[in-house]
C-alpha cells in the first residue's frame, strides 16, 4: 500500500457499471484532546477536521498539551528552579521535560 492509504480503512463498493472498486474511508479522530500529565479533558481544544492550527488549540504556553492545573504547576516549578530555590533534579521526573521547555521560554 502507498503512503497514507495504508492507514485508512478499505471499503469495497459496487459501481453502477457493475464493477467493484476499492474506496478508502477516513478514520474519525479520537473523542477529545487530553492533558499529557493527568489525562483530563482539555478545554478550548476543538475536535473538528478542517480548522487551522491556531483555531484548534489555545495560544497559551503548553496550550493544547497541558490542562490549566498542570500548566500552573509546571510554571511554578520552573520559576523555583530559575530562582535557585529548587534544583531540577528535585522536581518530579514527569515534569522535568516541561520545566526545561518553560525555562527556555522564561529567559
N, CA, C and O atoms as a Tinker XYZ file with bonds, in Angstrom:
   428  protein
     1  N      0.827000   -1.184000    0.000000    73     2
     2  CA     0.000000    0.000000    0.000000    64     1     3
     3  C      0.868000    1.243000    0.000000    63     2     4     5
     4  O      2.002000    1.221000    0.478000    81     3
     5  N      0.329000    2.329000   -0.540000    73     3     6
     6  CA     1.100000    3.539000   -0.688000    64     5     7
     7  C      0.708000    4.571000    0.351000    63     6     8     9
     8  O     -0.469000    4.720000    0.679000    81     7
     9  N      1.692000    5.276000    0.863000    73     7    10
    10  CA     1.505000    6.463000    1.668000    64     9    11
    11  C      0.437000    6.376000    2.731000    63    10    12    13
    12  O      0.395000    5.435000    3.523000    81    11
    13  N     -0.424000    7.375000    2.732000    73    11    14
    14  CA    -1.444000    7.495000    3.760000    64    13    15
    15  C     -2.582000    6.497000    3.592000    63    14    16    17
    16  O     -3.358000    6.289000    4.524000    81    15
    17  N     -2.693000    5.883000    2.434000    73    15    18
    18  CA    -3.787000    4.939000    2.225000    64    17    19
    19  C     -3.640000    3.707000    3.106000    63    18    20    21
    20  O     -4.629000    3.027000    3.381000    81    19
    21  N     -2.431000    3.408000    3.551000    73    19    22
    22  CA    -2.206000    2.261000    4.409000    64    21    23
    23  C     -2.865000    2.429000    5.766000    63    22    24    25
    24  O     -3.141000    1.442000    6.448000    81    23
    25  N     -3.118000    3.667000    6.166000    73    23    26
    26  CA    -3.725000    3.929000    7.461000    64    25    27
    27  C     -5.244000    4.050000    7.389000    63    26    28    29
    28  O     -5.916000    4.074000    8.420000    81    27
    29  N     -5.779000    4.124000    6.188000    73    27    30
    30  CA    -7.219000    4.269000    6.035000    64    29    31
    31  C     -7.872000    2.901000    5.885000    63    30    32    33
    32  O     -7.226000    1.934000    5.481000    81    31
    33  N     -9.149000    2.831000    6.211000    73    31    34
    34  CA    -9.868000    1.568000    6.141000    64    33    35
    35  C    -10.373000    1.335000    4.718000    63    34    36    37
    36  O    -10.909000    2.241000    4.081000    81    35
    37  N    -10.194000    0.112000    4.234000    73    35    38
    38  CA   -10.643000   -0.236000    2.893000    64    37    39
    39  C    -12.144000   -0.496000    2.904000    63    38    40    41
    40  O    -12.683000   -1.079000    3.845000    81    39
    41  N    -12.803000   -0.054000    1.844000    73    39    42
    42  CA   -14.228000   -0.334000    1.672000    64    41    43
    43  C    -14.443000   -0.718000    0.215000    63    42    44    45
    44  O    -14.010000    0.000000   -0.687000    81    43
    45  N    -15.097000   -1.822000   -0.019000    73    43    46
    46  CA   -15.398000   -2.280000   -1.377000    64    45    47
    47  C    -16.801000   -1.820000   -1.735000    63    46    48    49
    48  O    -17.745000   -2.027000   -0.972000    81    47
    49  N    -16.936000   -1.185000   -2.914000    73    47    50
    50  CA   -18.253000   -0.708000   -3.353000    64    49    51
    51  C    -18.480000   -1.106000   -4.802000    63    50    52    53
    52  O    -17.561000   -1.092000   -5.621000    81    51
    53  N    -19.695000   -1.452000   -5.092000    73    51    54
    54  CA   -20.063000   -1.795000   -6.454000    64    53    55
    55  C    -20.551000   -0.528000   -7.153000    63    54    56    57
    56  O    -21.431000    0.174000   -6.654000    81    55
    57  N    -19.966000   -0.252000   -8.312000    73    55    58
    58  CA   -20.337000    0.927000   -9.087000    64    57    59
    59  C    -21.566000    0.617000   -9.945000    63    58    60    61
    60  O    -21.927000   -0.549000  -10.106000    81    59
    61  N    -22.213000    1.655000  -10.498000    73    59    62
    62  CA   -23.380000    1.421000  -11.349000    64    61    63
    63  C    -23.077000    0.566000  -12.574000    63    62    64    65
    64  O    -23.975000   -0.078000  -13.117000    81    63
    65  N    -21.816000    0.554000  -13.016000    73    63    66
    66  CA   -21.467000   -0.266000  -14.187000    64    65    67
    67  C    -21.293000   -1.740000  -13.820000    63    66    68    69
    68  O    -21.100000   -2.576000  -14.702000    81    67
    69  N    -21.358000   -2.063000  -12.536000    73    67    70
    70  CA   -21.252000   -3.449000  -12.103000    64    69    71
    71  C    -19.869000   -3.845000  -11.623000    63    70    72    73
    72  O    -19.685000   -4.959000  -11.133000    81    71
    73  N    -18.889000   -2.955000  -11.754000    73    71    74
    74  CA   -17.539000   -3.256000  -11.290000    64    73    75
    75  C    -17.425000   -2.983000   -9.783000    63    74    76    77
    76  O    -18.116000   -2.121000   -9.240000    81    75
    77  N    -16.552000   -3.726000   -9.134000    73    75    78
    78  CA   -16.291000   -3.487000   -7.713000    64    77    79
    79  C    -15.002000   -2.685000   -7.583000    63    78    80    81
    80  O    -13.967000   -3.066000   -8.132000    81    79
    81  N    -15.069000   -1.573000   -6.854000    73    79    82
    82  CA   -13.908000   -0.706000   -6.676000    64    81    83
    83  C    -13.576000   -0.610000   -5.196000    63    82    84    85
    84  O    -14.429000   -0.814000   -4.333000    81    83
    85  N    -12.312000   -0.294000   -4.925000    73    83    86
    86  CA   -11.867000   -0.116000   -3.552000    64    85    87
    87  C    -11.874000    1.380000   -3.234000    63    86    88    89
    88  O    -11.314000    2.178000   -3.984000    81    87
    89  N    -12.509000    1.758000   -2.120000    73    87    90
    90  CA   -12.504000    3.115000   -1.607000    64    89    91
    91  C    -11.811000    3.086000   -0.262000    63    90    92    93
    92  O    -11.797000    2.056000    0.414000    81    91
    93  N    -11.240000    4.204000    0.128000    73    91    94
    94  CA   -10.587000    4.289000    1.423000    64    93    95
    95  C    -11.367000    5.269000    2.286000    63    94    96    97
    96  O    -11.541000    6.434000    1.926000    81    95
    97  N    -11.830000    4.783000    3.427000    73    95    98
    98  CA   -12.618000    5.609000    4.338000    64    97    99
    99  C    -11.705000    6.423000    5.241000    63    98   100   101
   100  O    -10.638000    5.956000    5.638000    81    99
   101  N    -12.125000    7.643000    5.564000    73    99   102
   102  CA   -11.403000    8.455000    6.534000    64   101   103
   103  C    -11.747000    7.944000    7.927000    63   102   104   105
   104  O    -12.899000    7.619000    8.216000    81   103
   105  N    -10.749000    7.880000    8.772000    73   103   106
   106  CA   -10.993000    7.457000   10.151000    64   105   107
   107  C    -11.343000    8.667000   10.995000    63   106   108   109
   108  O    -10.882000    9.778000   10.731000    81   107
   109  N    -12.159000    8.445000   12.008000    73   107   110
   110  CA   -12.559000    9.531000   12.886000    64   109   111
   111  C    -11.444000    9.816000   13.890000    63   110   112   113
   112  O    -10.663000    8.933000   14.245000    81   111
   113  N    -11.391000   11.064000   14.335000    73   111   114
   114  CA   -10.438000   11.446000   15.361000    64   113   115
   115  C    -10.850000   10.829000   16.683000    63   114   116   117
   116  O    -11.990000   10.398000   16.854000    81   115
   117  N     -9.902000   10.790000   17.624000    73   115   118
   118  CA   -10.256000   10.330000   18.959000    64   117   119
   119  C    -11.252000   11.321000   19.551000    63   118   120   121
   120  O    -11.387000   12.439000   19.054000    81   119
   121  N    -11.929000   10.928000   20.579000    73   119   122
   122  CA   -13.049000   11.704000   21.093000    64   121   123
   123  C    -12.679000   13.133000   21.470000    63   122   124   125
   124  O    -13.387000   14.065000   21.088000    81   123
   125  N    -11.592000   13.331000   22.205000    73   123   126
   126  CA   -11.214000   14.688000   22.575000    64   125   127
   127  C     -9.754000   14.712000   23.006000    63   126   128   129
   128  O     -9.165000   13.673000   23.304000    81   127
   129  N     -9.179000   15.906000   23.035000    73   127   130
   130  CA    -7.791000   16.060000   23.468000    64   129   131
   131  C     -7.713000   15.936000   24.976000    63   130   132   133
   132  O     -8.635000   16.345000   25.682000    81   131
   133  N     -6.616000   15.371000   25.481000    73   131   134
   134  CA    -6.458000   15.195000   26.917000    64   133   135
   135  C     -5.088000   15.700000   27.356000    63   134   136   137
   136  O     -4.162000   15.796000   26.550000    81   135
   137  N     -4.973000   16.019000   28.635000    73   135   138
   138  CA    -3.740000   16.527000   29.233000    64   137   139
   139  C     -2.677000   15.437000   29.197000    63   138   140   141
   140  O     -2.972000   14.266000   29.435000    81   139
   141  N     -1.450000   15.821000   28.902000    73   139   142
   142  CA    -0.351000   14.860000   28.803000    64   141   143
   143  C      0.068000   14.322000   30.161000    63   142   144   145
   144  O      0.674000   13.253000   30.232000    81   143
   145  N     -0.239000   15.033000   31.243000    73   143   146
   146  CA     0.174000   14.589000   32.568000    64   145   147
   147  C     -0.941000   13.896000   33.348000    63   146   148   149
   148  O     -0.715000   12.841000   33.940000    81   147
   149  N     -2.136000   14.474000   33.354000    73   147   150
   150  CA    -3.200000   13.917000   34.202000    64   149   151
   151  C     -4.338000   13.288000   33.408000    63   150   152   153
   152  O     -5.271000   12.753000   34.008000    81   151
   153  N     -4.294000   13.332000   32.091000    73   151   154
   154  CA    -5.302000   12.752000   31.186000    64   153   155
   155  C     -6.688000   13.379000   31.320000    63   154   156   157
   156  O     -7.685000   12.769000   30.931000    81   155
   157  N     -6.757000   14.574000   31.858000    73   155   158
   158  CA    -8.016000   15.297000   31.973000    64   157   159
   159  C     -8.372000   15.917000   30.629000    63   158   160   161
   160  O     -7.476000   16.286000   29.870000    81   159
   161  N     -9.657000   16.039000   30.317000    73   159   162
   162  CA   -10.095000   16.621000   29.052000    64   161   163
   163  C     -9.679000   18.086000   28.983000    63   162   164   165
   164  O     -9.856000   18.837000   29.942000    81   163
   165  N     -9.119000   18.489000   27.831000    73   163   166
   166  CA    -8.658000   19.865000   27.670000    64   165   167
   167  C     -9.784000   20.767000   27.198000    63   166   168   169
   168  O    -10.527000   20.427000   26.277000    81   167
   169  N     -9.900000   21.915000   27.837000    73   167   170
   170  CA   -10.895000   22.899000   27.438000    64   169   171
   171  C    -10.308000   23.782000   26.347000    63   170   172   173
   172  O     -9.111000   24.068000   26.354000    81   171
   173  N    -11.137000   24.210000   25.418000    73   171   174
   174  CA   -10.700000   25.141000   24.390000    64   173   175
   175  C     -9.998000   24.505000   23.211000    63   174   176   177
   176  O     -9.462000   25.215000   22.361000    81   175
   177  N     -9.986000   23.167000   23.137000    73   175   178
   178  CA    -9.343000   22.483000   22.019000    64   177   179
   179  C    -10.431000   21.847000   21.172000    63   178   180   181
   180  O    -11.206000   21.023000   21.658000    81   179
   181  N    -10.485000   22.233000   19.897000    73   179   182
   182  CA   -11.532000   21.751000   19.011000    64   181   183
   183  C    -11.182000   20.374000   18.456000    63   182   184   185
   184  O    -10.010000   20.010000   18.367000    81   183
   185  N    -12.216000   19.608000   18.083000    73   183   186
   186  CA   -12.024000   18.271000   17.540000    64   185   187
   187  C    -12.417000   18.207000   16.063000    63   186   188   189
   188  O    -12.462000   17.121000   15.486000    81   187
   189  N    -12.698000   19.340000   15.454000    73   187   190
   190  CA   -13.133000   19.355000   14.063000    64   189   191
   191  C    -11.962000   19.159000   13.123000    63   190   192   193
   192  O    -10.811000   19.351000   13.517000    81   191
   193  N    -12.240000   18.776000   11.880000    73   191   194
   194  CA   -11.199000   18.436000   10.923000    64   193   195
   195  C    -10.590000   19.645000   10.211000    63   194   196   197
   196  O     -9.375000   19.839000   10.260000    81   195
   197  N    -11.391000   20.435000    9.572000    73   195   198
   198  CA   -10.883000   21.444000    8.637000    64   197   199
   199  C    -10.667000   22.803000    9.300000    63   198   200   201
   200  O    -11.217000   23.810000    8.855000    81   199
   201  N     -9.871000   22.827000   10.359000    73   199   202
   202  CA    -9.522000   24.071000   11.022000    64   201   203
   203  C     -8.019000   24.268000   10.954000    63   202   204   205
   204  O     -7.258000   23.305000   10.857000    81   203
   205  N     -7.594000   25.532000   11.006000    73   203   206
   206  CA    -6.161000   25.787000   11.027000    64   205   207
   207  C     -5.605000   25.469000   12.415000    63   206   208   209
   208  O     -6.366000   25.294000   13.367000    81   207
   209  N     -4.280000   25.396000   12.528000    73   207   210
   210  CA    -3.647000   25.019000   13.786000    64   209   211
   211  C     -3.978000   26.003000   14.902000    63   210   212   213
   212  O     -4.172000   25.600000   16.048000    81   211
   213  N     -4.045000   27.298000   14.572000    73   211   214
   214  CA    -4.337000   28.302000   15.591000    64   213   215
   215  C     -5.786000   28.222000   16.061000    63   214   216   217
   216  O     -6.092000   28.637000   17.179000    81   215
   217  N     -6.671000   27.704000   15.239000    73   215   218
   218  CA    -8.062000   27.548000   15.645000    64   217   219
   219  C     -8.280000   26.278000   16.469000    63   218   220   221
   220  O     -9.258000   26.180000   17.211000    81   219
   221  N     -7.377000   25.307000   16.341000    73   219   222
   222  CA    -7.542000   24.045000   17.047000    64   221   223
   223  C     -7.086000   24.107000   18.491000    63   222   224   225
   224  O     -7.617000   23.382000   19.331000    81   223
   225  N     -6.122000   24.946000   18.800000    73   223   226
   226  CA    -5.599000   24.966000   20.156000    64   225   227
   227  C     -5.377000   26.383000   20.647000    63   226   228   229
   228  O     -5.176000   27.286000   19.834000    81   227
   229  N     -5.407000   26.605000   21.965000    73   227   230
   230  CA    -5.177000   27.942000   22.507000    64   229   231
   231  C     -3.727000   28.378000   22.326000    63   230   232   233
   232  O     -2.843000   27.537000   22.163000    81   231
   233  N     -3.481000   29.670000   22.352000    73   231   234
   234  CA    -2.138000   30.181000   22.111000    64   233   235
   235  C     -1.325000   30.304000   23.394000    63   234   236   237
   236  O     -0.184000   30.764000   23.347000    81   235
   237  N     -1.877000   29.908000   24.538000    73   235   238
   238  CA    -1.155000   29.979000   25.809000    64   237   239
   239  C     -0.002000   28.974000   25.820000    63   238   240   241
   240  O      0.030000   28.047000   25.011000    81   239
   241  N      0.936000   29.165000   26.735000    73   239   242
   242  CA     2.065000   28.253000   26.856000    64   241   243
   243  C      1.541000   26.857000   27.195000    63   242   244   245
   244  O      0.719000   26.706000   28.098000    81   243
   245  N      2.006000   25.851000   26.484000    73   243   246
   246  CA     1.548000   24.463000   26.585000    64   245   247
   247  C      0.051000   24.328000   26.295000    63   246   248   249
   248  O     -0.585000   23.388000   26.771000    81   247
   249  N     -0.518000   25.257000   25.517000    73   247   250
   250  CA    -1.923000   25.180000   25.132000    64   249   251
   251  C     -2.158000   23.991000   24.224000    63   250   252   253
   252  O     -1.417000   23.800000   23.259000    81   251
   253  N     -3.160000   23.197000   24.505000    73   251   254
   254  CA    -3.442000   22.009000   23.725000    64   253   255
   255  C     -2.633000   20.808000   24.165000    63   254   256   257
   256  O     -2.768000   19.728000   23.589000    81   255
   257  N     -1.783000   20.979000   25.189000    73   255   258
   258  CA    -0.948000   19.882000   25.687000    64   257   259
   259  C     -1.254000   19.598000   27.152000    63   258   260   261
   260  O     -1.495000   18.452000   27.530000    81   259
   261  N     -1.243000   20.660000   27.986000    73   259   262
   262  CA    -1.478000   20.514000   29.415000    64   261   263
   263  C     -2.744000   21.249000   29.835000    63   262   264   265
   264  O     -3.115000   22.258000   29.235000    81   263
   265  N     -3.406000   20.732000   30.873000    73   263   266
   266  CA    -4.577000   21.422000   31.420000    64   265   267
   267  C     -4.092000   22.596000   32.276000    63   266   268   269
   268  O     -2.894000   22.730000   32.527000    81   267
   269  N     -5.017000   23.438000   32.719000    73   267   270
   270  CA    -4.654000   24.643000   33.460000    64   269   271
   271  C     -3.928000   24.321000   34.759000    63   270   272   273
   272  O     -2.958000   24.992000   35.112000    81   271
   273  N     -4.390000   23.302000   35.469000    73   271   274
   274  CA    -3.791000   22.947000   36.754000    64   273   275
   275  C     -2.354000   22.458000   36.574000    63   274   276   277
   276  O     -1.460000   22.880000   37.306000    81   275
   277  N     -2.132000   21.577000   35.609000    73   275   278
   278  CA    -0.776000   21.062000   35.358000    64   277   279
   279  C      0.135000   22.152000   34.819000    63   278   280   281
   280  O      1.312000   22.213000   35.173000    81   279
   281  N     -0.404000   23.012000   33.965000    73   279   282
   282  CA     0.389000   24.107000   33.416000    64   281   283
   283  C      0.852000   25.045000   34.530000    63   282   284   285
   284  O      1.997000   25.499000   34.524000    81   283
   285  N     -0.030000   25.335000   35.480000    73   283   286
   286  CA     0.313000   26.195000   36.609000    64   285   287
   287  C      1.415000   25.557000   37.456000    63   286   288   289
   288  O      2.354000   26.236000   37.873000    81   287
   289  N      1.299000   24.260000   37.707000    73   287   290
   290  CA     2.307000   23.537000   38.489000    64   289   291
   291  C      3.671000   23.583000   37.801000    63   290   292   293
   292  O      4.689000   23.837000   38.445000    81   291
   293  N      3.685000   23.336000   36.491000    73   291   294
   294  CA     4.946000   23.326000   35.737000    64   293   295
   295  C      5.600000   24.699000   35.766000    63   294   296   297
   296  O      6.811000   24.803000   35.964000    81   295
   297  N      4.820000   25.746000   35.572000    73   295   298
   298  CA     5.393000   27.108000   35.557000    64   297   299
   299  C      5.905000   27.497000   36.940000    63   298   300   301
   300  O      6.950000   28.138000   37.053000    81   299
   301  N      5.182000   27.115000   37.996000    73   299   302
   302  CA     5.647000   27.400000   39.354000    64   301   303
   303  C      6.971000   26.696000   39.638000    63   302   304   305
   304  O      7.886000   27.290000   40.208000    81   303
   305  N      7.071000   25.432000   39.239000    73   303   306
   306  CA     8.313000   24.676000   39.436000    64   305   307
   307  C      9.460000   25.300000   38.636000    63   306   308   309
   308  O     10.589000   25.375000   39.120000    81   307
   309  N      9.169000   25.741000   37.424000    73   307   310
   310  CA    10.200000   26.360000   36.587000    64   309   311
   311  C     10.714000   27.654000   37.211000    63   310   312   313
   312  O     11.910000   27.941000   37.151000    81   311
   313  N      9.828000   28.423000   37.801000    73   311   314
   314  CA    10.238000   29.671000   38.452000    64   313   315
   315  C     11.088000   29.374000   39.672000    63   314   316   317
   316  O     12.062000   30.078000   39.936000    81   315
   317  N     10.727000   28.327000   40.428000    73   315   318
   318  CA    11.525000   27.942000   41.597000    64   317   319
   319  C     12.922000   27.507000   41.176000    63   318   320   321
   320  O     13.902000   27.827000   41.848000    81   319
   321  N     13.018000   26.774000   40.062000    73   319   322
   322  CA    14.316000   26.331000   39.562000    64   321   323
   323  C     15.135000   27.533000   39.095000    63   322   324   325
   324  O     16.339000   27.600000   39.344000    81   323
   325  N     14.494000   28.465000   38.430000    73   323   326
   326  CA    15.193000   29.642000   37.909000    64   325   327
   327  C     15.707000   30.533000   39.037000    63   326   328   329
   328  O     16.789000   31.110000   38.930000    81   327
   329  N     14.933000   30.646000   40.115000    73   327   330
   330  CA    15.327000   31.480000   41.246000    64   329   331
   331  C     16.359000   30.801000   42.139000    63   330   332   333
   332  O     16.961000   31.453000   42.992000    81   331
   333  N     16.571000   29.499000   41.952000    73   331   334
   334  CA    17.549000   28.783000   42.771000    64   333   335
   335  C     16.972000   28.205000   44.036000    63   334   336   337
   336  O     17.719000   27.689000   44.868000    81   335
   337  N     15.661000   28.273000   44.212000    73   335   338
   338  CA    15.002000   27.715000   45.391000    64   337   339
   339  C     15.011000   26.196000   45.338000    63   338   340   341
   340  O     15.108000   25.523000   46.365000    81   339
   341  N     14.909000   25.664000   44.114000    73   339   342
   342  CA    14.813000   24.224000   43.917000    64   341   343
   343  C     15.728000   23.830000   42.763000    63   342   344   345
   344  O     15.964000   24.623000   41.852000    81   343
   345  N     16.244000   22.600000   42.805000    73   343   346
   346  CA    17.055000   22.100000   41.704000    64   345   347
   347  C     16.166000   21.305000   40.755000    63   346   348   349
   348  O     15.128000   20.782000   41.159000    81   347
   349  N     16.574000   21.217000   39.505000    73   347   350
   350  CA    15.794000   20.479000   38.517000    64   349   351
   351  C     15.726000   18.996000   38.869000    63   350   352   353
   352  O     14.724000   18.338000   38.592000    81   351
   353  N     16.786000   18.468000   39.479000    73   351   354
   354  CA    16.807000   17.057000   39.860000    64   353   355
   355  C     15.819000   16.748000   40.976000    63   354   356   357
   356  O     15.411000   15.597000   41.135000    81   355
   357  N     15.423000   17.766000   41.759000    73   355   358
   358  CA    14.479000   17.555000   42.853000    64   357   359
   359  C     13.024000   17.560000   42.391000    63   358   360   361
   360  O     12.133000   17.181000   43.152000    81   359
   361  N     12.778000   17.979000   41.167000    73   359   362
   362  CA    11.418000   18.020000   40.625000    64   361   363
   363  C     10.992000   16.622000   40.183000    63   362   364   365
   364  O     11.825000   15.737000   39.983000    81   363
   365  N      9.689000   16.442000   40.037000    73   363   366
   366  CA     9.167000   15.159000   39.575000    64   365   367
   367  C      9.700000   14.851000   38.181000    63   366   368   369
   368  O      9.872000   15.753000   37.361000    81   367
   369  N      9.959000   13.578000   37.919000    73   367   370
   370  CA    10.537000   13.165000   36.643000    64   369   371
   371  C      9.592000   13.491000   35.491000    63   370   372   373
   372  O     10.043000   13.939000   34.437000    81   371
   373  N      8.304000   13.277000   35.671000    73   371   374
   374  CA     7.348000   13.509000   34.583000    64   373   375
   375  C      7.191000   14.986000   34.238000    63   374   376   377
   376  O      6.688000   15.318000   33.164000    81   375
   377  N      7.613000   15.874000   35.133000    73   375   378
   378  CA     7.501000   17.313000   34.885000    64   377   379
   379  C      8.767000   17.919000   34.292000    63   378   380   381
   380  O      8.721000   19.025000   33.754000    81   379
   381  N      9.891000   17.221000   34.379000    73   379   382
   382  CA    11.186000   17.817000   34.019000    64   381   383
   383  C     11.257000   18.322000   32.584000    63   382   384   385
   384  O     11.786000   19.406000   32.337000    81   383
   385  N     10.734000   17.554000   31.638000    73   383   386
   386  CA    10.782000   17.988000   30.242000    64   385   387
   387  C     10.024000   19.282000   30.024000    63   386   388   389
   388  O     10.482000   20.160000   29.294000    81   387
   389  N      8.865000   19.402000   30.655000    73   387   390
   390  CA     8.061000   20.619000   30.524000    64   389   391
   391  C      8.724000   21.780000   31.258000    63   390   392   393
   392  O      8.647000   22.922000   30.805000    81   391
   393  N      9.377000   21.497000   32.393000    73   391   394
   394  CA    10.076000   22.550000   33.135000    64   393   395
   395  C     11.242000   23.084000   32.309000    63   394   396   397
   396  O     11.468000   24.294000   32.270000    81   395
   397  N     11.985000   22.195000   31.650000    73   395   398
   398  CA    13.093000   22.639000   30.805000    64   397   399
   399  C     12.598000   23.516000   29.654000    63   398   400   401
   400  O     13.225000   24.522000   29.322000    81   399
   401  N     11.480000   23.135000   29.053000    73   399   402
   402  CA    10.920000   23.929000   27.960000    64   401   403
   403  C     10.486000   25.303000   28.454000    63   402   404   405
   404  O     10.734000   26.312000   27.794000    81   403
   405  N      9.833000   25.338000   29.626000    73   403   406
   406  CA     9.353000   26.632000   30.132000    64   405   407
   407  C     10.521000   27.504000   30.604000    63   406   408   409
   408  O     10.425000   28.730000   30.559000    81   407
   409  N     11.630000   26.887000   31.058000    73   407   410
   410  CA    12.808000   27.680000   31.402000    64   409   411
   411  C     13.370000   28.397000   30.174000    63   410   412   413
   412  O     13.809000   29.544000   30.267000    81   411
   413  N     13.355000   27.724000   29.034000    73   411   414
   414  CA    13.817000   28.361000   27.798000    64   413   415
   415  C     12.916000   29.532000   27.419000    63   414   416   417
   416  O     13.390000   30.554000   26.922000    81   415
   417  N     11.604000   29.377000   27.657000    73   415   418
   418  CA    10.666000   30.447000   27.321000    64   417   419
   419  C     10.754000   31.602000   28.303000    63   418   420   421
   420  O     10.478000   32.745000   27.938000    81   419
   421  N     11.137000   31.320000   29.556000    73   419   422
   422  CA    11.232000   32.372000   30.567000    64   421   423
   423  C     12.478000   33.248000   30.398000    63   422   424   425
   424  O     12.513000   34.370000   30.904000    81   423
   425  N     13.488000   32.753000   29.700000    73   423   426
   426  CA    14.722000   33.524000   29.532000    64   425   427
   427  C     14.552000   34.694000   28.600000    63   426   428
   428  O     15.505000   35.436000   28.360000    81   427
